[in-house]
Every structure is written in structure tokens, then in C-alpha cells.
Amino acid sequence: MDDRHELGHLRSRLQSLTQQNETILREKTELQKERSKLQQDLDEFSTKTLNLLSQVLQERVLFDSKLSSLKNALDQKDHHIQELNQKIDHLTDDYEQEKELLYQNVKIKFLSMKAEQAELLQRSERNRSIEQTLREDIKKKDDELEDLRVEVTQLRNKISAIVRESTNLSLPPPKPTRPPSSNSLTLLESFSESGGRGGSHIGSSSGGQEEILEGQVLFVKTNLPKGGGCVYLVKGGTLVGLVDHLTGDSYHDPEFEAVFLLTYQSFVPTFDLLELLLKRFSFVSSGNGNRNQGLASSTSSLSSSSSEETSKSVDIVKLRVQNILKRVLTLHSSDFDDETTKRKLMDLINAIGLKSKLAGLAARVLNSSSQPKNSQFSTSVRLGSSSPNNKNNTPNVTADNNNNIILGRPIEGSHFMNFNTKQLARRLTAIESDLYRRILPRECFQQPWNRKDPVDAEKGAPNICRLLKHSLRVTNWAASEILNCSLPGQRVRSVKKFIKLAQRMLELHNFQGLFEIMTALLSPSIFRLKQTWAPIELDLPVFVKYREMVDLISPALNYVHYRTALQHSRLPCVPYLGVFLVDLSLVELTHNDFLTGKDENNTNIVPFVNFDKRRHLAVVVRSMRLYQTPYYFPDQLLQKSQEIATFLKGIEELSYFVKDDSRLMSLSTQLEK
């Protein structure tokens, strides 16, 4: 039983062992398979390792060769760098030597320029002393001349007295010296200037002056210095009284006549003046009234001595009316454009006589005013002996329908920097001189150029507005020409070019052009360019000339430097219009147009023309007319500048985009912040 049990146990154990053996065999088989697979992987890995190792060895060889070549190249570079360092050391030494030499040269040049500047200052001081001496001499001469004038006045009075005694006529002195009548005194005492300023009464004095009213004319008595007597000047009067005094037979007042003819357009139209002259001429021709009665016969006349008008006094009045008309036709021929004025002129000529020389002058004036005028405005600059129609010698400047000057398109390839400054200055001077010479006296009264409406301003002062617009265009062109240069060096050359151009303008006595260019250089958009002005300040000759021109156009002390230079300039000359306009505006603002008073009944207001204001205006207008002299440039000088003449036509187009300061400043800030 036990044996069976043990045998069964052995059998079960044998089976388990058999199973284990089979399991072991299977595992062994799998292990063999894995071993063979691992052997294959190992063989493949070995093969790859060998291949990779061979590649690494090859790359190592290549790398070693490249490293060797790089080492060789690096050695060469190090050697080259050493050579360059040696060269740099040599150049640095040379630079230091040249720098020291240049510094010594600049220092010597600066010292020499400083010495020259000191010499110039000494010369200036000497010139000032000479000028002061000359002024004292001139003052002495003026005093002597004034004494001579006093003597001439005294002799004239003596001659007049002798003539009155010989002819038994009671001709009055140049101005009334007898006390005014009671009616005149009543008018004088009620006299006051519009604006609240009271007039001076007879017997009252202000600065050695007293006022005397005769008829409808107010005289002011002015005592001459050094006891030279006194003179009587017309201070004001009614229009009729002034015309009576202008054409009176008792005394010829050349100063009053000159001022009246130059400024009458400020208080009476030409048509009304012709009508008054016609009435005056017809009145004396009719033989009514005494010989001294005029248009103001309802009040008191300037002189009253004889009850009958002699033929001699009638001839004097007629002759003076004709003389006044002749001067009006000569000085103000442009006033006879409208038909009513023409008809009134013909009526006066018919009254005078168609056979007189005055009729021929009037006919020429009427024919010239009747000729058709071009709608375009063109300058006719007299350049040498050439004809104004010669396009090769005359700058071509046209205008639009509003008489605004149009400067055309520049020729292709032309540039400001390529032009000769002398030729450019001549061309600009010719144009500006022609524009200045076209200004008429009537444009200078009542400040028409300051009117708010541009059309109204151009209607009142067309030629002044043309010159002002031209000046603005040249200034804008100069500023835009500088701001168009993107590089600082280009701007420096451009600024120097304009400084030289301004100097050429000064040499030609073209102060208008000088102010135009210098205004552009001193404008905020140009003056703020520090990088541009720094090299110019180091160029002492150019900068000294620039500073001299800045001082010349300075408005300090009412443009004292400019006025002095203008007085010492020879003709032809183009003065700066702005100073004249300032003077005219000052006269307009400080003087009223009319004086107001009351008649002998102390009821009616009597308007009196403020002739003292016209006398001040005449001083300025005479100064303006003094310089209306044309330039005569030789033909050979202008034939070389045809390209410049064409270029100047393009100023309007070149500067159209910078017509206001904000855009100029914007361009300036883009160049230098």
C-alpha cells in the first residue's frame, strides 16, 4: 500500500519533472533563438561601428587638415594685423603732426583776421569821425544856406515893395502879416483838429509858431533860427481856398505848389480838380469881381486892394491855371482813363484854347490812355541800348488776370548752384527796378496795401502789391532752395551762395533784393539750422560779410544803418520799399486827414484839408521818386545769362509748397531736429 502510494508519488513527480524538462527545453530553444538574434544584432552593430569609426577617422583627418590650414591663415592674419598696426601708428604720428601744423596755420590765420578786423574797426572809427566832420560841415553849410535864403527873402520883399510902389498896387506879402479880420478870428477861435486836438489861436505860440486864418486858408507862422525872420506855411484850408491860393496872382508859392501837385490825389479826385480849375479860369475870364476874388469869393480873398481886375492879373491867373494843368498832365497822366475825366479835360482845354501847346500835350495823354492795353502785365526793363522787344535781353515776366506776376517753369537741368551770382543779381535787379519804377504817387496815400481784401488792396496800390508779392516769392524761393538740400554740406554751400548773392545785390545798390535774401537767411526755419551755420561761422571772411549785412538791415533806431547807406548810395538804386511804407503809415497814423472848424455864425462845420499832413507825405513820396531811375546793363553782360532769365520764371513753381512759415519750419525740423 505504501509502495503504491510511493509509486504514484514518484509517477506524479516524474510527470512534473518531465513537464519541467520540456519547459526548460522550450526556454532553451527560445534562448538560442534570442542568442542568434542578438548575435546578428551584434554583428550588425559591429559592422556599423566599424563603418562609423572609419568615417570618424576620415573626418578627423579632414578636420586636422583644415585646422592646420586655419592655423596657417590665422598666423598670416596676425602678421597682417601687426603690419596694419604699424601703419596705423605711422599714420597717427603723421596725423598728429599735420593736426598741429594745421592748428598753427589756423591760429595764424585767425590772428591775422583778428588784426584785419581790428584794422577795419579802426577804419570804421576813422570813417565815423570823418562822417561826423562832414555832417558838421554840412550843418554849417545848411546854416549858411538858411542865412542866404533869409537874405533872398528879405531882398524879395524889398523888390516886391519897390514894385508895389512903382505900380501903385497893393500886393500882399508872401503870406498875410496883418492881423486877420474879425470873421477870420471867429473861424480861427472855433478851430480844432479832428480827433480832439485843439488848434492854436492867433497870438498863441507853440515852438515859435502861430496860426493865422485868411479867408479859407490857414497859415502857420514859423520863426527861422538865428533871427532870420519868419516864413508862412499853409497848414490847411478848404479845397476851394487851396485852389485859389494855388492859382492866385498875388504870390507864387513853389513849395505849396509842389506839395499840392504831388499829394492832391489824397483829398480830391482829378475830375474835381479839373472842374475847379475850369471854374477858376472861367471866373477870371468873365471879368466879374475884383482881381483877387476867386472861387471862395463868398468869404474873404487872400488879398483885396483894387476893385477892378486888371488884364495883367487875369493873364497871371490864366497862366498859372495852364501851368498847373500842364504839371498834372505830366505827373499824373495815368489818371485820365475814365471818360468823365477825359470830357472834363476837354472842356478845360476848350476854355483855354485849342491852339495852345497845352492842347497838344492833352491830346497825347488822351491818345495814350485810349490805346488798348494788354491784359497781361509784362516788364519792359531798359537793358543797355537794346530794344525792349528783344527777348534775348529782357526778362520774360507775365501776369495772370489779377495782375499777379507769374514766374514760369524753370528749364530742365538748370540749378541755382550752377549760376554766376553776378549775372543772377543783375537779372533780379533789372526786374525789381522795373517793378519799383512803376509805383505811382497815388498808391502811397491811405495805406491801400494794408487793406484786408486782397482785390481791394491790388486795386488801390497795384504796383506796390506786385513788388511786395515778388519779394515774398524770392524770399520763399531762397528758403526752399536751402531746405531742399538733404545733406549738411550741401546746405552750407547753398547758404554761402545766397550770402554771396546778397553781397552782389549790395554792390548793385539793390537794397530791395538785399532785404529779400537776408530775410530768408534770418527766417526761423533757416536760422535754427545749427549744423549748417557752424562751418559758416568758422569761415571768417564769409561770416564777417554776413554780419555786416545783418547790421545793415537791422530795424534798430528806425533802420538807421540802412538809411545812412541809402543816402550815400549813387544812382541807379533800388531802395527797400518796406521802410517807405513804414514812414507813410506813420504819417497816416499820426496826422488826421482834415481839420474842422465853424463859420462866422458859429453854426456850420467847415472842413479844412490838413495840408501839413500832405507836406509830410510829400517828403516820403519825393524820396521814393528820387530812386525811380532805370538800370542800364550792357548787352554783352546779359547775353550770358539767358539760362538764368529762364530759371527765374520758375521761382513761383519752385516755392509754391512753402508759402507759409509752418511748412518751412516742418521741412527744417525734418533736416535738423
C-alpha positions in Angstrom: 0.0 0.0 0.0 2.8 2.2 0.9 4.7 1.1 -2.3 1.7 2.1 -4.5 1.4 5.3 -2.7 5.1 6.0 -3.2 5.0 4.8 -6.8 2.1 7.1 -7.5 4.0 9.8 -5.8 7.1 9.1 -8.0 5.0 9.0 -11.2 3.5 12.3 -10.4 6.9 13.7 -9.6 8.2 12.2 -12.9 5.5 13.9 -14.8 6.2 17.2 -13.1 9.9 16.7 -13.9 9.0 15.8 -17.5 7.0 19.0 -17.8 9.7 21.0 -16.2 12.2 19.5 -18.6 10.0 20.3 -21.6 9.6 23.8 -20.2 13.3 24.1 -19.9 13.8 22.8 -23.4 11.4 25.3 -24.8 13.1 28.1 -22.9 16.4 26.9 -24.1 15.2 26.9 -27.6 13.9 30.4 -27.2 17.1 31.4 -25.6 19.1 30.0 -28.5 16.9 32.0 -30.9 17.4 35.1 -28.9 21.1 34.4 -28.8 21.2 34.0 -32.5 19.3 37.2 -33.0 21.5 39.0 -30.5 24.5 37.7 -32.4 23.1 39.1 -35.6 22.4 42.4 -34.0 25.9 42.4 -32.5 27.4 41.6 -35.9 25.4 44.5 -37.5 26.3 46.8 -34.7 29.9 45.8 -35.0 29.7 46.5 -38.7 28.1 49.9 -38.2 30.6 50.7 -35.5 33.4 49.9 -37.8 31.9 52.0 -40.6 31.3 54.9 -38.2 34.8 54.6 -36.8 36.2 54.7 -40.3 34.1 57.8 -41.1 35.2 59.5 -37.9 38.8 58.7 -38.7 38.4 60.2 -42.2 36.6 63.3 -40.8 39.4 63.5 -38.2 41.9 63.6 -40.9 40.0 66.3 -42.8 39.5 68.3 -39.6 43.1 68.1 -38.8 44.0 69.3 -42.3 41.5 72.1 -42.1 42.7 73.0 -38.6 46.2 73.1 -39.9 45.2 75.4 -42.8 43.2 77.7 -40.4 46.2 77.9 -38.1 48.3 78.9 -41.1 45.7 81.5 -42.1 45.4 82.8 -38.6 49.2 83.2 -38.4 49.1 85.1 -41.7 46.3 87.4 -40.4 48.2 88.0 -37.2 51.1 89.0 -39.2 49.0 91.3 -41.4 47.4 92.8 -38.3 50.8 93.6 -37.0 51.7 95.3 -40.2 48.4 97.3 -40.1 49.0 98.3 -36.5 52.4 99.6 -37.6 50.9 101.5 -40.4 48.2 103.0 -38.1 50.9 104.0 -35.7 52.8 105.8 -38.5 49.5 107.4 -39.8 48.6 108.5 -36.3 52.0 110.2 -35.9 51.6 111.9 -39.3 48.0 113.0 -38.4 49.2 114.5 -35.1 51.9 116.3 -36.9 49.6 117.6 -39.6 47.0 118.5 -37.0 49.5 120.5 -35.1 50.6 122.2 -38.3 47.0 122.9 -39.3 46.2 124.3 -35.9 49.2 126.6 -36.1 48.1 127.8 -39.5 44.5 128.3 -38.4 45.8 130.2 -35.3 48.0 132.4 -37.5 45.1 133.0 -39.9 42.7 133.7 -37.1 45.2 136.2 -35.6 45.7 137.8 -39.0 41.9 138.0 -39.5 41.5 139.4 -36.0 44.2 142.0 -36.8 42.4 142.8 -40.1 39.1 143.1 -38.2 40.7 145.5 -35.7 42.1 147.5 -38.6 38.6 147.5 -40.2 37.2 148.7 -36.9 39.8 151.5 -36.8 39.0 152.4 -40.3 35.3 152.4 -39.4 36.1 154.7 -36.4 38.1 157.0 -38.7 35.2 157.0 -41.2 32.8 157.8 -38.5 34.9 160.7 -37.4 35.2 161.8 -41.0 31.5 161.4 -41.4 30.9 163.4 -38.2 33.1 166.1 -39.5 31.3 166.1 -42.8 28.0 166.3 -41.1 29.2 169.3 -39.1 30.4 170.9 -42.3 27.1 170.1 -44.0 25.3 171.6 -41.0 27.4 174.7 -41.3 26.7 174.9 -45.0 23.0 174.4 -44.2 23.1 177.3 -41.8 24.9 179.4 -44.3 22.3 178.4 -46.9 19.5 179.3 -44.5 21.0 182.7 -44.0 21.2 183.1 -47.7 17.6 182.1 -48.0 16.7 184.7 -45.4 18.6 187.3 -47.3 16.9 186.3 -50.5 13.5 186.5 -48.8 14.3 190.0 -47.5 15.5 191.1 -50.9 12.4 189.6 -52.5 10.2 191.5 -50.0 12.1 194.7 -50.8 11.7 194.1 -54.5 8.0 193.4 -54.0 7.7 196.7 -52.1 9.5 198.6 -54.8 7.3 197.0 -57.5 4.2 197.9 -55.5 5.3 201.5 -55.0 6.2 201.8 -58.7 2.9 200.3 -60.0 0.8 201.9 -57.2 -0.7 198.4 -56.5 -1.1 196.9 -53.0 0.2 193.4 -53.5 0.3 191.4 -50.2 3.5 189.8 -48.9 4.1 186.1 -49.5 1.7 185.3 -46.6 -0.5 187.6 -44.6 1.3 189.6 -42.0 -1.6 191.9 -41.0 -4.0 190.8 -38.2 -6.9 188.8 -39.5 -10.4 190.2 -39.8 -13.0 189.6 -37.1 -14.7 187.0 -39.2 -11.3 185.2 -39.7 -10.7 185.4 -36.0 -14.1 183.9 -35.3 -13.2 180.9 -37.6 -9.8 180.5 -36.0 -11.0 180.5 -32.4 -13.5 177.8 -33.2 -10.8 175.8 -34.9 -9.8 172.3 -33.7 -8.3 169.4 -35.4 -10.4 166.3 -35.7 -9.6 163.7 -33.0 -9.8 166.2 -30.1 -6.6 168.2 -30.7 -7.2 172.0 -30.4 -5.8 174.4 -32.9 -3.5 177.3 -32.0 -5.1 180.8 -31.8 -3.6 183.9 -33.1 -1.1 185.3 -30.7 -0.6 181.8 -29.1 2.7 180.2 -29.8 3.9 176.6 -29.8 7.5 176.1 -30.5 7.8 179.6 -32.1 4.7 179.2 -34.3 1.4 180.9 -34.5 -1.6 180.3 -36.8 -3.3 182.9 -39.0 -6.5 182.3 -40.8 -7.1 184.3 -44.1 -10.3 183.5 -46.0 -10.4 179.7 -46.3 -6.7 179.1 -45.9 -4.9 178.6 -42.5 -1.3 179.6 -42.3 1.2 178.8 -39.7 4.0 181.3 -38.9 7.4 179.7 -38.3 10.3 181.7 -36.9 13.6 181.0 -38.6 16.7 180.3 -36.4 19.3 182.9 -35.7 16.9 185.8 -36.0 16.4 185.1 -39.7 12.8 186.4 -39.7 9.8 184.1 -40.3 8.0 182.1 -43.0 4.4 181.3 -43.5 3.4 177.8 -44.5 -0.1 176.6 -45.4 -1.4 174.3 -42.6 -4.8 173.7 -44.0 -7.8 175.1 -45.9 -10.9 174.2 -47.8 -10.5 172.7 -51.3 -11.7 175.9 -52.9 -9.4 178.0 -50.8 -6.4 175.9 -51.6 -7.1 176.0 -55.4 -7.5 179.8 -55.1 -4.2 180.1 -53.3 -2.6 177.7 -55.9 -3.7 179.9 -58.9 -3.6 183.3 -57.2 -2.0 186.3 -58.9 -0.5 187.9 -55.8 2.3 185.5 -54.9 3.7 182.3 -56.3 4.4 179.7 -53.6 6.6 177.0 -55.2 6.7 174.8 -52.1 2.9 174.8 -51.7 2.5 174.1 -55.5 4.9 171.1 -55.4 3.3 169.5 -52.4 -0.2 170.1 -53.7 0.5 168.6 -57.1 2.2 165.6 -55.6 -0.4 164.8 -53.0 -3.7 166.2 -54.2 -5.0 162.8 -55.0 -5.2 162.0 -51.3 -8.0 164.5 -50.8 -9.6 165.3 -54.2 -10.1 163.3 -57.4 -8.6 164.6 -60.6 -12.0 165.2 -62.1 -12.9 167.6 -59.2 -9.6 169.4 -59.5 -10.2 169.9 -63.3 -13.6 171.2 -62.5 -12.3 173.7 -60.0 -9.6 174.8 -62.4 -12.2 175.3 -65.1 -14.3 177.4 -62.8 -11.3 179.4 -61.8 -10.3 180.0 -65.4 -13.8 180.9 -66.5 -14.3 183.2 -63.5 -11.3 185.4 -64.2 -12.0 185.3 -67.9 -15.5 186.6 -67.4 -14.3 189.8 -65.8 -16.7 189.5 -62.8 -15.5 190.5 -59.3 -12.2 192.1 -58.3 -8.9 190.8 -59.4 -8.2 188.9 -56.2 -11.5 187.2 -55.9 -11.5 183.5 -56.7 -13.7 180.5 -56.2 -14.0 181.4 -52.5 -15.3 184.9 -53.1 -18.2 184.3 -50.7 -15.8 184.6 -47.8 -12.7 186.7 -47.9 -10.0 186.6 -50.5 -6.3 186.3 -49.9 -5.7 189.9 -50.9 -8.0 192.8 -51.6 -6.7 196.1 -52.8 -8.3 197.1 -56.2 -11.9 197.0 -57.2 -11.2 196.2 -60.9 -9.3 193.3 -62.2 -6.5 194.3 -64.5 -5.6 192.5 -67.6 -2.2 191.7 -66.1 -3.7 189.8 -63.1 -6.1 187.9 -65.4 -3.2 186.8 -67.5 -1.3 185.7 -64.4 -4.2 183.6 -63.2 -4.7 182.1 -66.6 -1.1 181.3 -66.9 -0.9 179.6 -63.5 -4.0 177.6 -64.3 -2.4 176.4 -67.5 0.9 175.7 -65.7 -1.0 173.6 -63.1 -2.8 171.7 -65.7 0.4 171.0 -67.6 2.1 169.6 -64.5 -1.0 167.5 -63.7 -0.9 166.0 -67.2 2.9 165.4 -66.9 2.9 163.9 -63.4 -0.4 162.1 -63.4 -1.1 161.1 -67.0 -2.5 157.7 -65.8 -5.5 159.4 -64.1 -7.2 160.2 -67.4 -8.5 156.7 -68.1 -12.2 157.2 -67.4 -14.5 159.0 -69.8 -15.8 161.6 -67.4 -12.3 162.9 -66.6 -11.5 163.0 -70.3 -14.5 165.1 -71.0 -13.8 167.4 -68.2 -10.2 167.8 -69.5 -11.5 168.6 -73.0 -13.8 171.2 -71.5 -10.9 172.9 -69.8 -8.8 172.7 -73.0 -11.6 174.3 -75.0 -11.8 177.1 -72.4 -8.1 177.6 -72.6 -7.8 177.4 -76.4 -7.3 174.6 -78.8 -4.3 176.3 -80.4 -2.2 176.3 -77.2 0.7 174.0 -76.6 -1.3 172.5 -73.7 -3.8 171.2 -76.2 -1.2 169.1 -77.9 0.0 167.6 -74.6 -3.6 166.8 -73.6 -4.1 165.1 -76.9 -1.1 162.9 -76.4 -2.2 162.0 -72.9 -5.7 161.2 -74.1 -4.4 159.1 -77.0 -2.1 157.1 -74.8 -4.9 156.4 -72.3 -7.2 155.4 -75.2 -4.8 152.8 -76.6 -5.8 149.2 -75.8 -3.7 147.6 -73.0 -2.6 144.0 -72.8 -4.4 142.1 -70.2 -1.1 140.6 -69.2 1.5 142.6 -67.4 5.0 142.5 -68.8 8.1 144.2 -67.7 9.9 146.4 -70.2 13.3 146.7 -68.5 15.6 149.0 -70.3 18.8 146.9 -70.6 21.5 148.9 -72.3 20.7 150.1 -75.8 18.8 147.1 -76.8 15.1 147.2 -77.7 12.6 146.2 -75.0 11.1 143.8 -77.5 14.3 141.8 -77.8 13.6 138.6 -76.0 17.3 137.8 -75.7 17.8 140.8 -73.4 14.6 141.2 -71.5 13.5 139.1 -68.6 10.2 137.5 -69.5 7.7 138.2 -66.7 4.0 137.8 -67.2 0.9 138.1 -65.0 -2.5 136.4 -64.6 -5.9 138.1 -64.9 -5.4 139.7 -61.5 -2.1 141.2 -62.5 -0.2 138.9 -60.2 3.2 138.2 -61.5 3.7 134.6 -62.7 7.2 133.2 -62.9 7.2 130.3 -65.2 8.7 126.8 -65.3 12.5 126.5 -65.0 14.4 124.9 -67.8 15.4 121.3 -67.4 18.8 120.7 -65.9 19.3 124.2 -64.5 20.1 124.7 -60.9 20.8 127.7 -58.7 24.2 126.5 -57.6 25.4 126.4 -61.2 24.7 130.1 -61.9 27.0 133.0 -61.6 25.9 135.2 -58.7 26.8 138.5 -60.6 24.6 137.5 -63.5 21.8 136.4 -61.2 22.0 139.6 -59.2 21.8 141.7 -62.4 18.7 139.8 -63.6 16.9 140.2 -60.3 17.9 143.8 -60.0 16.5 144.6 -63.5 13.2 143.0 -62.6 12.9 144.7 -59.2 14.0 148.1 -60.6 11.3 147.9 -63.2 8.6 147.0 -60.6 9.8 149.8 -58.3 9.7 152.4 -61.1 6.1 151.6 -61.8 4.9 152.8 -58.4 2.7 155.9 -58.7 2.2 158.6 -56.1 -1.5 157.9 -55.6 -0.7 154.4 -54.4 1.1 155.9 -51.4 -1.9 157.5 -49.7 -4.4 156.0 -47.2 -2.3 152.7 -46.9 -4.2 150.8 -49.6 -1.6 147.9 -49.4 -2.9 147.2 -45.8 -6.5 146.5 -46.8 -7.9 143.2 -45.7 -9.4 142.4 -49.1 -6.5 141.4 -51.5 -8.5 142.5 -54.5 -9.2 145.9 -52.9 -5.6 146.3 -52.0 -4.4 145.5 -55.5 -6.9 147.9 -56.9 -5.7 150.7 -54.7 -1.9 150.0 -55.0 -1.4 147.6 -57.8 2.3 148.2 -58.3 3.2 148.2 -54.6 1.4 144.9 -54.2 3.3 143.5 -57.2 6.6 144.3 -55.7 5.6 143.0 -52.3 4.4 139.7 -53.8 7.6 139.4 -55.9 9.7 140.0 -52.7 7.8 137.3 -50.9 8.3 134.9 -53.7 12.1 135.5 -53.8 12.3 135.1 -50.0 10.3 131.8 -50.2 12.5 130.6 -53.1 15.7 131.3 -51.2 14.5 129.5 -48.1 13.1 126.5 -50.0 16.3 126.2 -52.1 18.3 125.8 -48.8 15.8 123.4 -47.3 15.8 121.2 -50.4 19.4 120.2 -49.7 19.3 117.0 -47.7 23.0 116.9 -46.7 24.5 119.5 -44.3 27.4 120.1 -46.7 25.0 121.0 -49.5 23.1 123.4 -47.2 26.4 125.1 -46.2 27.3 125.7 -49.8 23.8 126.9 -50.6 23.8 129.4 -47.7 27.2 130.7 -48.7 25.9 131.1 -52.3 23.0 133.2 -51.0 25.3 135.3 -48.8 27.4 136.0 -51.9 24.2 136.8 -53.9 23.2 139.3 -51.2 26.6 140.9 -51.3 26.2 141.2 -55.1 22.9 142.9 -54.6 24.5 145.4 -52.2 27.2 146.1 -54.8 24.5 146.9 -57.3 22.7 149.1 -54.7 19.7 146.8 -54.8 18.6 147.1 -51.2 15.2 145.5 -52.1 17.0 142.3 -53.2 19.3 142.5 -50.3 16.4 142.5 -47.8 14.7 139.7 -49.7 17.7 137.3 -49.4 18.7 138.3 -45.9 15.1 137.9 -44.7 15.3 134.3 -45.9 18.6 133.7 -44.2 17.3 135.2 -40.9 14.0 133.4 -41.1 13.4 130.9 -38.2 13.4 127.9 -40.5 16.9 128.7 -41.7 18.5 130.4 -38.7 17.8 127.4 -36.4 20.0 125.0 -38.6 23.0 124.8 -36.2 24.8 122.1 -38.2 24.6 124.3 -41.3 25.7 127.6 -39.6 28.6 126.1 -37.6 31.0 125.7 -40.6 30.0 129.2 -41.9 30.9 130.8 -38.6 34.4 129.3 -38.9 34.8 130.8 -42.4 35.6 134.3 -41.1 35.5 136.3 -44.4 32.1 135.0 -45.3 30.7 135.3 -41.8 32.1 138.9 -41.4 30.3 139.9 -44.6 27.1 138.2 -43.4 27.2 140.0 -40.1 27.8 143.4 -41.8 24.7 142.8 -43.9 22.7 141.7 -40.9 23.6 145.0 -39.2 22.8 146.9 -42.3 19.2 145.7 -42.5 18.6 145.8 -38.7 15.5 147.8 -37.8 17.2 149.3 -34.7 16.8 153.0 -34.4 14.4 153.1 -37.3 16.7 151.4 -39.8 19.5 154.0 -39.1 22.2 151.9 -40.8 20.2 151.2 -43.9 19.1 154.9 -44.2 22.7 156.0 -43.9 23.8 153.6 -46.6 20.9 154.6 -48.8 21.9 158.3 -48.5 25.4 157.5 -49.6 24.4 155.3 -52.5 24.7 156.5 -56.0 22.0 156.1 -58.7 20.7 153.9 -60.1 19.4 152.3 -56.9 16.5 150.1 -55.7 15.7 151.1 -52.1 13.8 148.8 -49.7 10.1 149.6 -50.2 9.2 148.4 -46.6 10.9 151.4 -44.9 9.0 153.8 -47.1 5.7 152.1 -46.3 6.5 152.3 -42.6 7.2 156.0 -43.0 3.9 156.5 -44.9 1.9 154.5 -42.3 3.5 156.6 -39.5 2.3 159.8 -41.2 -1.1 158.4 -41.8 -1.5 157.3 -38.1 -0.1 160.5 -36.5 -2.0 163.1 -38.7 -5.7 163.4 -39.4 -6.9 164.0 -42.9 -9.0 167.1 -42.1 -9.2 170.0 -39.7 -12.7 171.1 -38.6 -14.0 174.5 -37.6 -17.1 176.6 -37.6 -18.1 179.6 -39.7 -18.5 183.1 -38.6 -22.1 182.4 -37.3 -20.6 179.5 -35.2 -23.2 177.1 -36.7 -22.0 175.3 -39.7 -19.0 172.9 -39.7 -16.3 173.9 -42.2 -14.0 171.1 -43.3 -10.4 172.1 -43.9 -7.8 169.8 -45.7 -4.9 169.1 -43.3 -2.2 170.3 -45.6 0.5 169.8 -43.0 -0.1 166.1 -43.3 0.3 166.3 -47.1 3.6 168.1 -46.6 4.9 165.2 -44.6 3.6 162.7 -47.1 5.3 164.7 -49.9 8.7 164.3 -48.2 8.3 160.5 -48.3 6.9 160.4 -51.8 9.7 162.6 -53.1 12.3 160.3 -51.6 10.6 157.3 -53.3 10.5 159.1 -56.7 14.2 160.1 -56.3 15.3 156.5 -56.8 12.9 155.6 -59.8 15.9 155.6 -62.1 16.4 152.7 -64.6 19.5 150.5 -64.7 21.5 150.2 -67.9 23.3 146.9 -68.1 25.5 146.3 -71.2 24.2 143.8 -73.7 27.2 141.6 -73.5 26.7 141.1 -69.8 23.1 140.0 -70.2 23.6 137.7 -73.2 25.5 135.3 -70.9 22.6 134.9 -68.5 19.7 133.7 -70.7 19.5 130.5 -68.8 19.2 132.5 -65.5 16.4 134.6 -67.0 14.5 131.4 -67.9 15.3 129.9 -64.5 13.8 133.0 -62.7 10.5 132.2 -64.3 10.3 129.1 -62.2 10.6 130.8 -58.8 6.8 130.6 -58.3 6.6 126.9 -59.1 9.8 126.1 -57.1 8.4 127.7 -54.0 4.7 127.1 -54.2 4.7 124.4 -51.5 6.5 126.6 -48.9 4.3 129.7 -48.9 3.7 129.7 -45.1 6.1 129.6 -42.2 4.6 126.4 -40.7 5.6 124.3 -43.8 9.1 125.9 -43.9 9.5 125.0 -40.2 8.3 121.5 -40.8 10.9 121.0 -43.6 13.6 122.5 -41.3 12.8 120.2 -38.4 12.9 117.2 -40.6 16.5 118.1 -41.6 17.8 119.0 -38.1 15.8 118.2 -35.0 
